[in-house]
């Protein structure tokens, strides 16, 4: 464990579908969820299945306050939300954010559409914490808590998605997942968002060799992550949103290949905590 004031801990690193099993032990099988500590403030990025164990851990220290940021509302990024224990505690103070939905709908309505019969047994108003919901436009900047500045950008993903840059105490990390690149062209919006960041977490669902089979699915490759990291002069690249077909042995090979191109590159795994 690190003692840094600005930390990122991974509770879910998988994309598309959770995948339990012995071949996913080292990297983990839960879908996207990050715990971010900025001094006394707690941020949570996405609400995949990793959100359930995070919630259980958080409540061991009593009621919490947290800002929860969603990249988008596809099921693998929100399905853990109804199982996030702090939502059911009246003393918890929770703020939910999304930047890809307005003006066509709202975050509250999108989540209500998941928690509705015959898909789910209880509605959104079962949350005793009475969270508040904030819809912004990807590209906006704001300060959710004192000393924390958040920059955002739209991402190329079906139905929209948002990339985040969180700045605190003179350091920054960028969370950019569920974005499809165009081969041969680095996305200028992503480059601008991540330039010079200390920690760059990137959608590395596929390899370049696999990519052509999945054009239009809204995801990128670990090689594109390396290209972006080099061009933007980021300090640490973290590969993220691992495809369910990529088991531990496959991921070991990805990390080895990535380090040939960019030494020090790591792949996110459940339980990994990084100080910035």
C-alpha positions in Angstrom: 0.0 0.0 0.0 1.2 3.5 -0.8 1.0 6.5 1.5 0.6 9.0 -1.4 -2.1 11.6 -1.1 -3.3 10.9 -4.6 -3.9 7.3 -5.3 -5.8 5.1 -7.8 -6.9 1.6 -6.9 -8.4 -0.9 -9.4 -11.5 -2.9 -8.3 -12.6 -3.9 -11.8 -10.4 -4.0 -14.9 -12.3 -6.2 -17.4 -14.5 -4.9 -20.3 -17.8 -6.0 -21.8 -18.6 -8.9 -19.4 -17.3 -10.1 -16.1 -15.4 -13.4 -16.3 -14.9 -15.5 -13.2 -12.6 -18.5 -13.3 -9.1 -19.8 -12.5 -7.7 -18.4 -15.8 -8.6 -14.9 -14.6 -7.1 -14.9 -11.1 -4.0 -12.7 -11.7 -5.7 -9.8 -13.5 -9.2 -10.3 -12.3 -12.6 -10.7 -13.9 -14.7 -7.8 -12.6 -15.8 -5.0 -14.9 -14.6 -1.4 -14.7 -14.4 0.3 -11.3 -11.7 2.5 -9.8 -11.3 4.0 -6.4 -9.5 7.4 -6.5 -8.3 9.2 -3.3 -7.4 12.9 -3.6 -6.4 13.7 -0.1 -9.5 13.5 2.0 -11.8 13.2 -1.0 -13.1 10.0 -2.6 -13.8 9.6 -6.3 -15.1 6.5 -8.0 -14.8 5.9 -11.7 -17.5 3.7 -13.3 -19.8 1.2 -11.6 -19.0 -2.2 -13.1 -19.1 -5.4 -11.1 -16.0 -4.3 -9.2 -18.2 -1.7 -7.4 -19.7 -4.3 -5.1 -16.5 -5.3 -3.3 -15.5 -1.7 -3.2 -18.7 -0.8 -1.4 -18.3 -3.5 1.2 -14.8 -2.3 1.9 -15.7 1.4 2.1 -18.4 0.8 4.7 -16.0 -0.8 7.2 -15.0 2.8 8.1 -18.6 4.1 8.5 -20.6 6.4 6.2 -18.9 7.9 3.2 -19.1 10.8 0.8 -18.1 10.2 -2.8 -18.3 11.5 -6.3 -19.0 8.7 -8.8 -18.1 9.4 -12.5 -19.4 7.3 -15.3 -17.6 7.1 -18.7 -20.9 5.9 -20.1 -24.0 3.8 -19.2 -23.5 0.6 -21.1 -24.3 -2.3 -18.7 -20.7 -3.4 -18.0 -20.0 0.1 -16.5 -23.2 0.4 -14.4 -24.3 -3.1 -13.5 -22.5 -3.0 -10.1 -24.3 0.2 -9.0 -27.4 -1.5 -7.5 -25.1 -3.6 -5.4 -23.0 -0.7 -4.0 -23.8 -0.9 -0.3 -23.3 2.8 0.5 -26.3 3.7 -1.7 -28.5 2.0 0.9 -27.1 3.9 3.9 -29.0 7.2 4.7 -25.9 8.7 6.2 -23.9 8.4 3.0 -23.5 11.4 0.7 -23.1 10.4 -3.0 -22.9 12.5 -6.1 -23.3 10.8 -9.5 -21.9 12.3 -12.7 -22.2 11.6 -16.5 -21.3 13.6 -19.6 -22.6 11.7 -22.5 -26.4 11.8 -22.1 -27.7 15.3 -22.3 -29.8 16.7 -24.0 -31.5 13.4 -25.1 -31.8 12.0 -21.6 -30.4 12.2 -18.1 -28.2 9.9 -15.9 -31.1 9.4 -13.5 -33.4 8.3 -16.3 -30.7 6.0 -17.8 -30.1 4.2 -14.5 -33.9 4.0 -13.9 -34.1 2.2 -17.2 -31.8 -0.5 -15.9 -33.6 -0.9 -12.5 -37.1 -1.4 -13.9 -39.4 -4.5 -14.2 -39.0 -7.0 -15.7 -35.2 -6.5 -15.7 -34.7 -5.7 -12.0 -36.8 -6.3 -8.8 -36.6 -2.8 -7.2 -36.6 0.7 -8.6 -34.0 3.5 -8.3 -35.8 5.1 -5.4 -34.8 2.2 -3.1 -31.5 4.0 -2.6 -31.8 5.3 1.0 -28.8 7.7 0.6 -30.8 9.8 -1.9 -27.9 10.4 -4.2 -27.8 13.5 -6.4 -27.3 13.3 -10.2 -25.3 15.7 -12.4 -25.4 15.7 -16.2 -22.7 17.7 -18.0 -21.5 17.9 -21.6 -18.3 16.0 -22.4 -15.7 18.7 -22.9 -16.8 20.6 -19.8 -14.4 21.4 -16.8 -15.5 21.6 -13.2 -14.3 21.3 -9.6 -16.4 18.6 -7.8 -14.5 19.1 -4.5 -12.1 21.7 -3.1 -8.7 21.3 -4.7 -9.9 18.9 -7.4 -10.2 20.0 -11.0 -11.8 17.7 -13.6 -11.3 18.1 -17.4 -13.4 16.0 -19.8 -13.6 15.1 -23.5 -16.0 13.1 -25.7 -14.8 9.7 -26.8 -15.6 7.7 -30.0 -17.9 5.0 -28.7 -21.5 3.9 -29.6 -24.0 6.1 -27.7 -21.2 8.3 -26.5 -18.6 8.2 -23.7 -16.5 10.6 -21.7 -12.8 10.7 -21.0 -11.6 12.2 -17.7 -8.5 14.0 -16.4 -8.4 14.5 -12.7 -5.9 17.1 -11.3 -5.1 17.4 -7.6 -2.0 18.7 -5.7 0.0 19.4 -8.9 -0.5 15.8 -10.2 -3.0 14.3 -12.6 -4.4 11.0 -13.9 -6.4 10.3 -17.0 -9.1 7.7 -17.4 -9.8 7.1 -21.1 -11.7 3.9 -21.8 -14.3 2.7 -24.4 -13.0 4.7 -27.3 -12.3 3.5 -30.8 -9.4 4.9 -32.7 -8.9 5.5 -36.4 -5.8 3.6 -37.6 -3.0 5.9 -38.6 -4.4 9.0 -36.8 -4.0 9.8 -33.1 -7.2 11.3 -31.6 -6.4 15.0 -31.1 -9.0 15.3 -28.3 -7.4 12.4 -26.3 -3.9 13.8 -27.0 -4.9 17.2 -25.6 -6.6 15.6 -22.5 -3.7 13.4 -21.5 -0.7 15.5 -22.5 2.0 15.3 -19.8 -0.2 13.4 -17.3 1.3 11.3 -14.5 -0.9 8.3 -15.0 -2.7 7.4 -18.3 -5.3 4.5 -18.1 -6.4 3.5 -21.6 -8.8 1.2 -23.3 -6.6 -1.7 -24.5 -9.4 -4.2 -25.3 -7.8 -5.5 -28.4 -4.5 -6.0 -30.1 -3.7 -4.3 -33.4 -4.0 -7.7 -35.1 -7.5 -8.2 -33.7 -8.8 -4.7 -34.3 -10.0 -5.1 -37.9 -12.6 -7.7 -36.8 -14.2 -5.3 -34.3 -14.4 -2.0 -36.1 -17.5 -0.2 -34.9 -17.5 -1.9 -31.5 -16.1 1.2 -29.8 -12.8 0.0 -28.5 -9.0 0.4 -29.0 -5.7 -1.5 -28.7 -2.8 -1.6 -26.4 -0.5 -0.5 -29.2 -2.6 2.6 -29.8 -2.2 3.3 -26.1 1.5 3.1 -26.5 1.4 5.5 -29.5 -0.7 8.0 -27.6 1.4 7.8 -24.4 4.6 8.4 -26.4 3.1 11.3 -28.4 1.6 12.9 -25.3 4.7 12.3 -23.2 2.8 10.7 -20.3 4.7 9.3 -17.4 3.0 6.0 -16.8 0.8 4.0 -19.1 -1.7 1.5 -17.7 -3.5 -1.0 -20.1 -7.2 -1.4 -19.1 -10.6 -2.8 -20.1 -9.2 -6.3 -20.9 -11.3 -8.4 -23.3 -13.0 -11.4 -21.7 -11.2 -13.6 -24.1 -7.8 -12.5 -22.9 -7.0 -14.7 -19.9 -4.0 -14.3 -17.6 -1.5 -16.0 -19.9 -2.6 -13.8 -22.8 -2.3 -10.7 -20.7 1.2 -11.7 -19.6 2.2 -11.8 -23.2 0.6 -8.4 -23.9 2.5 -6.8 -21.0 5.8 -8.3 -22.3 5.2 -7.0 -25.8 4.1 -3.6 -24.6 7.3 -3.3 -22.5 9.4 -3.9 -25.6 7.8 -0.7 -27.1 7.4 1.3 -24.0 9.4 0.0 -20.9 7.5 0.3 -17.7 4.0 -0.2 -19.1 1.7 -2.2 -16.9 -1.7 -3.8 -17.2 -4.3 -3.0 -14.6 -5.2 -5.9 -12.3 -7.7 -6.0 -9.4 -6.2 -4.8 -6.2 -3.4 -2.8 -7.8 -2.9 0.6 -6.1 -0.8 3.3 -7.7 0.4 6.5 -6.1 0.7 9.6 -8.3 
